[in-house]
Amino acid sequence: MSILILAGCKRDIVANQIEIDQIKIEIVKSSITPDGKLYTFKLINESKLTIIQNNVYLSYPIKTASGTKVNGFKIELQNNKLNVVPNEVVLLTAFAPKEMYEGNKHINSDHLYIEMNGYINEVKEGLQFSKSESISVKLD
């Protein structure tokens, strides 16, 4: 499941929604360490746009009686960079300390909620984008 939200109403941004859908985040590796869970992701820019600036976060969904809800406690992925050009791949990492999920029956640590916010082509109002998705995780 992917959700895409564009900020601003500029005609060129709406036209670029298809391009923004081509900006992807994939999980490469996940493993358990004595202190928590370690994740490696690929940010893949398959669009024709340059991602000037972006931030990527992960969180574990919170279990509710009717399903799940977004967890406000987020971890920012590391090793990100500015100016991710078309066809570039950037490896990102994140570490979730076991205190974040261990022993908490309300945290669904088998799934990740990934959120990305950024700017395309230049840091300017109306050129912002936001993407999020839920990823099922199999630990190595």
DSSP file (Angstrom, degrees, kcal/mol; ACC not computed):
  #  RESIDUE AA STRUCTURE BP1 BP2  ACC     N-H-->O    O-->H-N    N-H-->O    O-->H-N    TCO  KAPPA ALPHA  PHI   PSI    X-CA   Y-CA   Z-CA
    1    1 A M              0   0    0      0, 0.0   133,-1.2     0, 0.0     2,-0.4   0.000 360.0 360.0 360.0 126.1    0.0    0.0    0.0
    2    2 A S  E     -A  133   0A   0    131,-0.2     2,-0.4     2,-0.0   131,-0.2  -0.965 360.0-164.1-125.1 143.0    1.5    3.4   -1.0
    3    3 A I  E     -A  132   0A   0    129,-2.4   129,-1.9    -2,-0.4     2,-0.4  -0.984   5.1-165.6-125.3 137.4    0.1    6.8   -0.3
    4    4 A L  E     -A  131   0A   0     -2,-0.4     2,-0.4   127,-0.2   127,-0.2  -0.987   6.4-179.2-127.1 130.8    1.2    9.9   -2.1
    5    5 A I  E     -A  130   0A   0    125,-2.3   125,-1.6    -2,-0.4     2,-0.5  -0.997   8.7-161.3-128.7 129.1    0.6   13.5   -1.1
    6    6 A L  E     -A  129   0A   0     -2,-0.4     2,-0.4   123,-0.2   123,-0.2  -0.923  10.8-143.7-109.4 134.4    1.7   16.5   -3.0
    7    7 A A        +     0   0    0    121,-0.9   121,-0.3    -2,-0.5     3,-0.2  -0.766  65.4  26.5 -93.9 141.9    1.9   19.9   -1.4
    8    8 A G  S    S-     0   0    0     -2,-0.4    -2,-0.1     1,-0.1   118,-0.0  -0.046  73.6-114.6  92.3 161.7    1.1   22.9   -3.5
    9    9 A C        +     0   0    0      4,-0.0    -1,-0.1    -2,-0.0     2,-0.0   0.152  56.2 143.8-120.7  17.0   -1.2   23.2   -6.5
   10   10 A K    >>  -     0   0    0    116,-0.2     4,-1.9    -3,-0.2     3,-0.5  -0.348  53.4-130.4 -64.0 139.0    1.3   24.1   -9.2
   11   11 A R  H 3> S+     0   0    0      1,-0.2     4,-2.1     2,-0.2     5,-0.1   0.861 105.3  54.1 -57.4 -41.1    0.5   22.6  -12.6
   12   12 A D  H 3> S+     0   0    0      1,-0.2     4,-1.0     2,-0.2    -1,-0.2   0.833 106.8  51.8 -68.1 -30.9    4.0   21.2  -13.1
   13   13 A I  H <4 S+     0   0    0     -3,-0.5     3,-0.5     2,-0.2     4,-0.3   0.922 108.7  49.6 -70.9 -43.6    3.9   19.4   -9.8
   14   14 A V  H >< S+     0   0    0     -4,-1.9     3,-1.4     1,-0.3     4,-0.3   0.911 109.9  52.1 -59.8 -41.4    0.6   17.7  -10.5
   15   15 A A  H 3< S+     0   0    0     -4,-2.1     3,-0.5     1,-0.3     4,-0.3   0.773 106.5  55.8 -64.4 -25.5    2.0   16.7  -13.9
   16   16 A N  T 3X S+     0   0    0     -4,-1.0     4,-2.7    -3,-0.5    -1,-0.3   0.380  74.8  99.5 -89.9   4.3    5.1   15.2  -12.1
   17   17 A Q  H <> S+     0   0    0     -3,-1.4     4,-1.8    -4,-0.3    -1,-0.2   0.890  82.8  52.4 -57.8 -39.3    3.0   12.9   -9.8
   18   18 A I  H  4 S+     0   0    0     -3,-0.5     4,-0.4    -4,-0.3    -1,-0.2   0.900 110.1  48.8 -62.2 -40.4    3.8   10.0  -12.1
   19   19 A E  H >4 S+     0   0    0     -4,-0.3     3,-1.6     1,-0.2    -2,-0.2   0.907 107.9  53.5 -65.3 -42.4    7.5   10.9  -11.8
   20   20 A I  H >< S+     0   0    0     -4,-2.7     3,-1.8     1,-0.3    -1,-0.2   0.840  99.9  62.3 -63.6 -32.3    7.3   11.1   -8.0
   21   21 A D  T 3< S+     0   0    0     -4,-1.8    -1,-0.3     1,-0.3    -2,-0.2   0.701  94.8  64.0 -63.1 -17.8    5.7    7.6   -8.0
   22   22 A Q  T <  S+     0   0    0     -3,-1.6    24,-2.0    -4,-0.4     2,-0.7   0.406  78.2  94.6 -88.2   1.2    9.0    6.4   -9.5
   23   23 A I  E <   -F   45   0B   0     -3,-1.8     2,-0.3    22,-0.2    22,-0.2  -0.866  64.3-179.1 -92.4 116.4   10.9    7.4   -6.4
   24   24 A K  E     -F   44   0B   0     20,-2.8    20,-3.2    -2,-0.7     2,-0.4  -0.835  29.6-156.3-125.7 153.9   11.1    4.2   -4.4
   25   25 A I  E     -F   43   0B   0     -2,-0.3     2,-0.4    18,-0.2    18,-0.2  -0.995  19.5-178.8-127.7 125.2   12.4    2.8   -1.1
   26   26 A E  E     -F   42   0B   0     16,-2.3    16,-2.8    -2,-0.4     2,-0.4  -0.948  28.7-120.7-124.2 143.6   13.1   -0.9   -0.8
   27   27 A I  E     +F   41   0B   0     -2,-0.4    14,-0.3    14,-0.2     3,-0.1  -0.707  28.4 176.9 -81.9 131.3   14.3   -2.9    2.1
   28   28 A V  E     -     0   0B   0     12,-3.2     2,-0.3    -2,-0.4    13,-0.2   0.810  63.7  -1.8 -99.9 -43.8   17.6   -4.6    1.3
   29   29 A K  E     -F   40   0B   0     11,-1.6    11,-2.7     2,-0.0    -1,-0.4  -0.997  53.1-175.0-153.0 145.2   18.5   -6.3    4.6
   30   30 A S  E     +F   39   0B   0     -2,-0.3   110,-3.0     9,-0.2     2,-0.3  -0.990  15.1 167.2-142.3 138.0   17.1   -6.6    8.1
   31   31 A S  E     -F   38   0B   0      7,-2.3     7,-2.9    -2,-0.3     2,-0.5  -0.984  32.0-119.3-149.3 157.8   18.8   -8.4   11.0
   32   32 A I  E     -F   37   0B   0     -2,-0.3     5,-0.2     5,-0.2    -2,-0.0  -0.847  28.1-175.8 -99.8 133.3   18.5   -8.7   14.7
   33   33 A T  E >   -F   36   0B   0      3,-3.7     3,-0.7    -2,-0.5    -2,-0.0  -0.722  44.7 -98.7-114.6 170.7   21.4   -7.7   16.9
   34   34 A P  T 3  S+     0   0    0      0, 0.0     3,-0.1     0, 0.0    64,-0.0   0.783 125.3  41.8 -59.8 -24.7   21.7   -8.1   20.7
   35   35 A D  T 3  S-     0   0    0      1,-0.2    63,-2.7    62,-0.1    64,-0.3   0.549 127.3 -63.9-101.7  -8.9   20.7   -4.4   21.1
   36   36 A G  E <  S-FG  33  97B   0     -3,-0.7    -3,-3.7    61,-0.3     2,-0.4  -0.984  70.4 -38.5 162.2-151.9   17.9   -4.2   18.5
   37   37 A K  E     -FG  32  96B   0     59,-2.4    59,-3.0    -2,-0.3     2,-0.4  -0.935  40.6-155.9-118.4 135.5   17.1   -4.4   14.8
   38   38 A L  E     -FG  31  95B   0     -7,-2.9    -7,-2.3    -2,-0.4     2,-0.4  -0.926  12.7-171.2-113.4 132.3   19.3   -3.2   12.0
   39   39 A Y  E     -FG  30  94B   0     55,-2.9    55,-2.0    -2,-0.4     2,-0.4  -0.942  12.1-163.7-125.6 143.9   17.8   -2.3    8.5
   40   40 A T  E     -FG  29  93B   0    -11,-2.7   -12,-3.2    -2,-0.4   -11,-1.6  -0.997  16.9-178.0-124.1 133.1   19.4   -1.4    5.2
   41   41 A F  E     -FG  27  92B   0     51,-3.2    51,-2.5    -2,-0.4     2,-0.5  -0.853  21.9-135.5-125.2 158.8   17.3    0.3    2.5
   42   42 A K  E     -FG  26  91B   0    -16,-2.8   -16,-2.3    -2,-0.3     2,-0.7  -0.985   8.5-155.9-113.6 125.2   17.7    1.5   -1.1
   43   43 A L  E     -FG  25  90B   0     47,-3.0    47,-2.4    -2,-0.5     2,-0.6  -0.912  20.6-167.6 -92.6 117.1   16.4    4.9   -2.1
   44   44 A I  E     -FG  24  89B   0    -20,-3.2   -20,-2.8    -2,-0.7     2,-1.1  -0.936  15.2-160.2-116.2 118.1   16.0    4.5   -5.8
   45   45 A N  E     +F   23   0B   0     43,-2.5    42,-3.5    -2,-0.6    43,-0.4  -0.744  25.8 157.9 -98.0  88.3   15.3    7.5   -8.0
   46   46 A E        +     0   0    0    -24,-2.0   -23,-0.2    -2,-1.1    -1,-0.2   0.314  48.5  96.7 -89.6   7.4   13.8    6.0  -11.2
   47   47 A S  S    S-     0   0    0    -25,-0.2    40,-0.3     2,-0.2   -27,-0.1  -0.243  84.6-119.1 -86.0 179.0   12.2    9.4  -12.0
   48   48 A K  S    S+     0   0    0     38,-0.1     2,-0.2    -2,-0.1    -1,-0.1   0.261  87.1  94.4 -97.0   8.3   13.5   12.1  -14.3
   49   49 A L  S    S-     0   0    0    -30,-0.1     2,-0.5    36,-0.1    -2,-0.2  -0.666  74.5-126.3-101.6 153.3   13.5   14.5  -11.3
   50   50 A T        -     0   0    0     -2,-0.2    71,-3.0    35,-0.1     2,-1.1  -0.885  17.2-139.5 -96.3 128.2   16.4   15.4   -9.0
   51   51 A I  E     -CB  84 120A   0     33,-2.6    33,-2.6    -2,-0.5    69,-0.2  -0.769  22.1-175.2 -85.6 102.0   15.5   15.0   -5.3
   52   52 A I  E     -     0   0A   0     67,-1.3    31,-1.8    -2,-1.1     2,-0.3   0.922  65.8  -3.3 -68.6 -45.7   17.2   18.1   -4.0
   53   53 A Q  E    S+ B   0 119A   0     66,-1.0    66,-2.5    29,-0.2     2,-0.3  -0.994  71.5 163.9-148.5 141.6   16.6   17.4   -0.3
   54   54 A N  E     - B   0 118A   0     -2,-0.3     2,-0.4    64,-0.3    64,-0.3  -0.993  22.3-153.5-156.9 157.7   14.8   14.6    1.5
   55   55 A N  E     - B   0 117A   0     62,-2.7    62,-2.4    -2,-0.3     2,-0.4  -0.995  13.1-161.7-130.5 137.7   14.3   13.0    4.9
   56   56 A V  E     - B   0 116A   0     -2,-0.4    21,-2.9    21,-0.3     2,-0.3  -0.980  10.9-177.8-124.5 134.1   13.3    9.3    5.3
   57   57 A Y  E     -DB  76 115A   0     58,-2.9    58,-2.4    -2,-0.4     2,-0.4  -0.913  11.1-157.5-128.6 153.0   11.8    7.9    8.6
   58   58 A L  E     +DB  75 114A   0     17,-2.4    17,-2.8    -2,-0.3     2,-0.3  -0.959  15.0 168.0-126.4 152.3   10.7    4.5    9.8
   59   59 A S  E     - B   0 113A   0     54,-1.5    54,-3.0    -2,-0.4    15,-0.1  -0.972  34.4-114.3-150.9 162.0    8.4    3.6   12.6
   60   60 A Y        -     0   0    0     13,-0.4    13,-0.2    -2,-0.3    52,-0.2  -0.864  38.7-115.1 -97.5 133.0    6.5    0.5   13.8
   61   61 A P        -     0   0    0      0, 0.0    47,-2.6     0, 0.0     2,-0.5  -0.279  24.3-123.8 -63.5 153.0    2.7    0.7   13.6
   62   62 A I  E     -IJ  69 107C   0      7,-2.7     7,-2.1    45,-0.2    45,-0.2  -0.878  23.6-125.9 -98.9 127.5    0.7    0.6   16.8
   63   63 A K  E     +I   68   0C   0     43,-3.8     5,-0.3    -2,-0.5     2,-0.3  -0.524  33.4 178.6 -72.9 136.2   -1.8   -2.2   17.0
   64   64 A T  E >   -I   67   0C   0      3,-3.1     3,-1.2    -2,-0.2    -1,-0.0  -0.806  45.5 -99.1-128.3 172.9   -5.4   -1.1   17.8
   65   65 A A  T 3  S+     0   0    0     -2,-0.3     3,-0.1     1,-0.2    -2,-0.0   0.803 125.2  40.4 -62.2 -28.8   -8.7   -2.9   18.2
   66   66 A S  T 3  S-     0   0    0      1,-0.0     2,-0.4     0, 0.0    -1,-0.2   0.279 132.3 -73.8-105.5  10.5   -9.6   -2.0   14.6
   67   67 A G  E <  S-I   64   0C   0     -3,-1.2    -3,-3.1     2,-0.0     2,-0.3  -0.945  77.3 -37.5 141.7-119.5   -6.2   -2.5   13.0
   68   68 A T  E     -I   63   0C   0     -2,-0.4     2,-0.3    -5,-0.3    -5,-0.2  -0.937  40.7-157.1-140.2 163.7   -3.2   -0.3   13.3
   69   69 A K  E     -I   62   0C   0     -7,-2.1    -7,-2.7    -2,-0.3     2,-0.1  -0.941  37.3 -84.3-137.3 163.2   -2.3    3.4   13.5
   70   70 A V        -     0   0    0     -2,-0.3     2,-0.5    -9,-0.2   -10,-0.0  -0.421  39.2-131.8 -69.6 137.6    0.8    5.5   12.8
   71   71 A N        -     0   0    0     -2,-0.1    -1,-0.1     1,-0.1    42,-0.0  -0.796   4.4-151.1 -91.0 127.0    3.3    5.6   15.5
   72   72 A G  S    S+     0   0    0     -2,-0.5     2,-0.8     2,-0.1    -1,-0.1   0.657  76.6  90.2 -73.2 -15.8    4.6    9.2   16.3
   73   73 A F        +     0   0    0    -13,-0.2   -13,-0.4    27,-0.1     2,-0.3  -0.752  63.7 176.8 -85.0 112.0    8.0    7.8   17.4
   74   74 A K        -     0   0    0     -2,-0.8     2,-0.5   -15,-0.1   -15,-0.2  -0.829  27.2-145.3-120.6 153.5   10.1    7.8   14.3
   75   75 A I  E     -D   58   0A   0    -17,-2.8   -17,-2.4    -2,-0.3     2,-0.4  -0.976  21.4-132.9-115.9 128.4   13.7    6.9   13.5
   76   76 A E  E     -D   57   0A   0     -2,-0.5   -19,-0.3   -19,-0.2     2,-0.1  -0.668  24.1-120.3 -81.2 131.8   15.5    8.9   10.7
   77   77 A L        -     0   0    0    -21,-2.9     3,-0.4    -2,-0.4   -21,-0.3  -0.455  30.8-133.5 -70.1 143.4   17.3    6.8    8.2
   78   78 A Q  B    S+H   93   0B   0     15,-3.6    15,-1.4     1,-0.2    -1,-0.1  -0.496  75.0  41.0 -98.2 165.2   21.1    7.5    8.1
   79   79 A N  S    S+     0   0    0      1,-0.2    -1,-0.2    13,-0.2    12,-0.1   0.617  74.3 152.0  74.6  17.8   23.5    8.1    5.1
   80   80 A N        -     0   0    0     -3,-0.4     2,-0.3    13,-0.1    -1,-0.2  -0.242  25.2-160.6 -70.0 166.4   21.0   10.2    3.2
   81   81 A K        -     0   0    0      9,-0.0     3,-0.2   -27,-0.0     2,-0.2  -0.959  16.8-108.3-146.5 163.9   22.3   12.8    0.8
   82   82 A L  S    S+     0   0    0     -2,-0.3   -29,-0.2     1,-0.2   -30,-0.2  -0.525  90.8  26.2 -85.8 158.7   21.3   15.9   -1.1
   83   83 A N        -     0   0    0    -31,-1.8     2,-0.9   -32,-0.2   -31,-0.2   0.940  65.9-171.1  55.7  61.6   20.8   16.0   -4.9
   84   84 A V  B     -C   51   0A   0    -33,-2.6   -33,-2.6    -3,-0.2    -1,-0.2  -0.761  17.9-151.4 -83.5 108.6   19.8   12.5   -5.7
   85   85 A V    >   -     0   0    0     -2,-0.9     3,-1.9   -35,-0.2   -40,-0.2  -0.288  30.7 -68.8 -81.8 164.3   19.8   12.5   -9.5
   86   86 A P  T 3  S+     0   0    0      0, 0.0   -40,-0.2     0, 0.0    -1,-0.2  -0.232 120.9  13.5 -53.2 138.6   17.7   10.4  -11.9
   87   87 A N  T 3  S+     0   0    0    -42,-3.5     2,-0.3   -40,-0.3   -41,-0.2   0.517  95.3 135.1  70.6   9.6   18.7    6.7  -11.8
   88   88 A E    <   -     0   0    0     -3,-1.9   -43,-2.5   -43,-0.4     2,-0.4  -0.641  41.6-154.4 -87.5 147.0   20.8    7.1   -8.7
   89   89 A V  E     -G   44   0B   0     -2,-0.3     2,-0.4   -45,-0.2   -45,-0.2  -0.982   7.4-168.0-120.8 131.5   20.6    4.6   -5.8
   90   90 A V  E     -G   43   0B   0    -47,-2.4   -47,-3.0    -2,-0.4     2,-0.5  -0.981  15.9-138.1-122.0 128.3   21.4    5.6   -2.2
   91   91 A L  E     -G   42   0B   0     -2,-0.4     2,-0.3   -49,-0.2   -49,-0.2  -0.744  24.6-172.9 -86.6 129.0   21.9    3.1    0.6
   92   92 A L  E     -G   41   0B   0    -51,-2.5   -51,-3.2    -2,-0.5     2,-0.3  -0.891   4.5-160.3-120.1 149.6   20.2    4.1    3.9
   93   93 A T  E     -GH  40  78B   0    -15,-1.4   -15,-3.6    -2,-0.3     2,-0.3  -0.922   7.7-176.9-129.4 156.7   20.4    2.5    7.3
   94   94 A A  E     -G   39   0B   0    -55,-2.0   -55,-2.9    -2,-0.3     2,-0.4  -0.991  11.3-154.8-148.8 147.9   18.4    2.6   10.5
   95   95 A F  E     -G   38   0B   0     -2,-0.3   -57,-0.2   -57,-0.2    -2,-0.0  -0.993   4.3-163.1-125.4 127.3   18.8    1.0   13.9
   96   96 A A  E     -G   37   0B   0    -59,-3.0   -59,-2.4    -2,-0.4     5,-0.1  -0.929  20.8-135.3-109.1 110.2   15.7    0.4   16.1
   97   97 A P  E >   -G   36   0B   0      0, 0.0     3,-2.4     0, 0.0     4,-0.4  -0.352  19.2-120.4 -64.5 145.0   16.8   -0.2   19.7
   98   98 A K  G >> S+     0   0    0    -63,-2.7     4,-3.1     1,-0.3     3,-1.2   0.745 109.7  70.6 -61.8 -22.9   15.0   -3.2   21.3
   99   99 A E  G 34 S+     0   0    0    -64,-0.3    -1,-0.3     1,-0.2   -63,-0.1   0.736  89.8  64.8 -62.8 -20.6   13.5   -0.9   24.0
  100  100 A M  G <4 S+     0   0    0     -3,-2.4    -1,-0.2     1,-0.1    -2,-0.2   0.762 126.8   0.6 -73.7 -25.8   11.4    0.6   21.2
  101  101 A Y  T X4 S+     0   0    0     -3,-1.2     3,-1.9    -4,-0.4     6,-0.2   0.613  94.6 112.8-135.7 -28.9    9.4   -2.6   20.6
  102  102 A E  T 3< S+     0   0    0     -4,-3.1     3,-0.1     1,-0.3     0, 0.0  -0.310  93.3   3.1 -64.6 129.3   10.5   -5.5   22.9
  103  103 A G  T 3  S+     0   0    0      1,-0.2     2,-0.8    -2,-0.1    -1,-0.3   0.489  98.4 118.8  78.5   2.4    7.8   -6.5   25.4
  104  104 A N    X   -     0   0    0     -3,-1.9     3,-1.6     1,-0.1    -1,-0.2  -0.867  44.7-169.2-104.8 104.6    5.3   -4.0   24.0
  105  105 A K  T 3  S+     0   0    0     -2,-0.8    -1,-0.1     1,-0.3    -3,-0.0   0.598  83.8  63.2 -69.2  -9.5    2.3   -6.0   22.7
  106  106 A H  T 3  S+     0   0    0    -44,-0.1   -43,-3.8    -5,-0.1     2,-0.5   0.548  86.1  85.2 -91.3  -8.5    0.9   -2.9   21.0
  107  107 A I  B <   -J   62   0C   0     -3,-1.6     2,-1.0    -6,-0.2   -45,-0.2  -0.824  66.3-151.1 -98.5 129.8    3.9   -2.5   18.6
  108  108 A N    >   +     0   0    0    -47,-2.6     3,-1.1    -2,-0.5    -3,-0.1  -0.785  21.0 172.4 -98.1  90.7    3.8   -4.5   15.4
  109  109 A S  T 3   +     0   0    0     -2,-1.0    -1,-0.1     1,-0.2    -8,-0.0   0.403  67.8  74.1 -84.8   5.1    7.6   -4.9   14.8
  110  110 A D  T 3  S+     0   0    0     26,-0.1    27,-3.0    -3,-0.0     2,-0.3   0.508  99.1  50.2 -88.5  -6.3    6.9   -7.3   11.8
  111  111 A H  E <  S- E   0 136A   0     -3,-1.1     2,-0.4    25,-0.2    25,-0.2  -0.965  70.6-153.1-130.8 147.8    5.9   -4.3    9.7
  112  112 A L  E     - E   0 135A   0     23,-3.1    23,-3.0    -2,-0.3     2,-0.6  -0.936   7.9-147.4-118.5 143.9    7.6   -0.9    9.1
  113  113 A Y  E     -BE  59 134A   0    -54,-3.0   -54,-1.5    -2,-0.4     2,-0.5  -0.963  20.7-163.2-107.0 118.4    5.9    2.4    8.2
  114  114 A I  E     -BE  58 133A   0     19,-3.2    19,-2.2    -2,-0.6     2,-0.4  -0.884   7.1-174.2-107.5 132.0    8.3    4.3    5.9
  115  115 A E  E     -BE  57 132A   0    -58,-2.4   -58,-2.9    -2,-0.5     2,-0.4  -0.988   3.2-172.5-128.5 133.0    7.8    8.1    5.4
  116  116 A M  E     +BE  56 131A   0     15,-3.2    15,-2.7    -2,-0.4     2,-0.4  -0.993   4.0 178.7-128.9 129.9    9.7   10.3    3.0
  117  117 A N  E     +BE  55 130A   0    -62,-2.4   -62,-2.7    -2,-0.4     2,-0.3  -0.978  24.3 116.5-126.3 141.1    9.5   14.1    2.7
  118  118 A G  E     -BE  54 129A   0     11,-2.4    11,-2.5    -2,-0.4     2,-0.4  -0.962  51.1 -88.2-174.4-167.4   11.4   16.2    0.4
  119  119 A Y  E     -BE  53 128A   0    -66,-2.5   -67,-1.3    -2,-0.3   -66,-1.0  -0.961  26.1-143.7-128.3 144.0   11.8   18.7   -2.5
  120  120 A I  E    S-B   51   0A   0      7,-2.4     2,-2.3    -2,-0.4   -69,-0.2  -0.909  76.0 -13.3-110.0 140.2   12.2   18.0   -6.2
  121  121 A N  S    S+     0   0    0    -71,-3.0     2,-0.3    -2,-0.4   -70,-0.1  -0.105 132.6   5.4  67.1 -38.7   14.3   20.2   -8.5
  122  122 A E  S    S-     0   0    0     -2,-2.3     2,-1.2     5,-0.2    -2,-0.3  -0.951  79.8-100.0-165.0 155.1   14.8   23.0   -6.0
  123  123 A V  S    S+     0   0    0     -2,-0.3     2,-0.3    -4,-0.1    -2,-0.1  -0.670  73.3 126.9 -79.8 100.2   13.9   23.8   -2.4
  124  124 A K    >   -     0   0    0     -2,-1.2     3,-2.4    -4,-0.1    -4,-0.2  -0.985  68.5 -91.9-157.8 140.6   10.9   26.0   -3.0
  125  125 A E  T 3  S+     0   0    0     -2,-0.3  -117,-0.0     1,-0.3    -6,-0.0  -0.313 114.7  30.5 -55.2 136.3    7.3   26.1   -1.8
  126  126 A G  T 3  S+     0   0    0   -118,-0.0    -1,-0.3  -116,-0.0  -116,-0.2   0.263 102.8  80.9  94.6 -11.5    5.2   24.1   -4.1
  127  127 A L    <   +     0   0    0     -3,-2.4    -7,-2.4    -5,-0.1    -5,-0.2   0.131  67.2 116.2-110.1  18.8    8.0   21.7   -5.0
  128  128 A Q  E     - E   0 119A   0   -121,-0.3  -121,-0.9    -9,-0.2     2,-0.3  -0.526  40.8-175.6 -84.6 152.7    7.5   19.6   -1.9
  129  129 A F  E     -AE   6 118A   0    -11,-2.5   -11,-2.4    -2,-0.2     2,-0.3  -0.976  10.2-164.7-143.2 161.0    6.5   16.0   -1.9
  130  130 A S  E     +AE   5 117A   0   -125,-1.6  -125,-2.3    -2,-0.3     2,-0.3  -0.989   8.4 177.5-146.4 135.5    5.7   13.3    0.6
  131  131 A K  E     +AE   4 116A   0    -15,-2.7   -15,-3.2    -2,-0.3     2,-0.3  -0.970   1.5 177.4-135.1 150.3    5.4    9.5    0.2
  132  132 A S  E     +AE   3 115A   0   -129,-1.9  -129,-2.4    -2,-0.3     2,-0.3  -0.992   2.3 169.7-149.9 155.0    4.7    6.8    2.7
  133  133 A E  E     -AE   2 114A   0    -19,-2.2   -19,-3.2    -2,-0.3     2,-0.4  -0.988  30.5-120.0-159.7 158.4    4.2    3.0    2.6
  134  134 A S  E     - E   0 113A   0   -133,-1.2     2,-0.4    -2,-0.3   -21,-0.2  -0.875  28.3-165.7-102.9 134.8    3.9    0.0    4.9
  135  135 A I  E     - E   0 112A   0    -23,-3.0   -23,-3.1    -2,-0.4     2,-0.3  -0.981  16.2-136.5-125.7 129.7    6.5   -2.7    4.4
  136  136 A S  E     - E   0 111A   0     -2,-0.4     2,-0.4   -25,-0.2   -25,-0.2  -0.672  27.9-145.9 -79.6 137.9    6.4   -6.3    5.8
  137  137 A V        -     0   0    0    -27,-3.0     2,-0.5    -2,-0.3    -1,-0.0  -0.906  18.9-169.9-117.8 133.2    9.7   -7.3    7.3
  138  138 A K        -     0   0    0     -2,-0.4     2,-0.3     2,-0.0  -108,-0.2  -0.986  24.7-140.2-114.9 119.8   11.5  -10.7    7.3
  139  139 A L              0   0    0     -2,-0.5  -108,-0.2     1,-0.1  -102,-0.0  -0.585 360.0 360.0 -85.5 140.8   14.5  -10.7    9.6
  140  140 A D              0   0    0   -110,-3.0  -109,-0.2    -2,-0.3    -1,-0.1   0.437 360.0 360.0 -79.5 360.0   17.7  -12.5    8.7
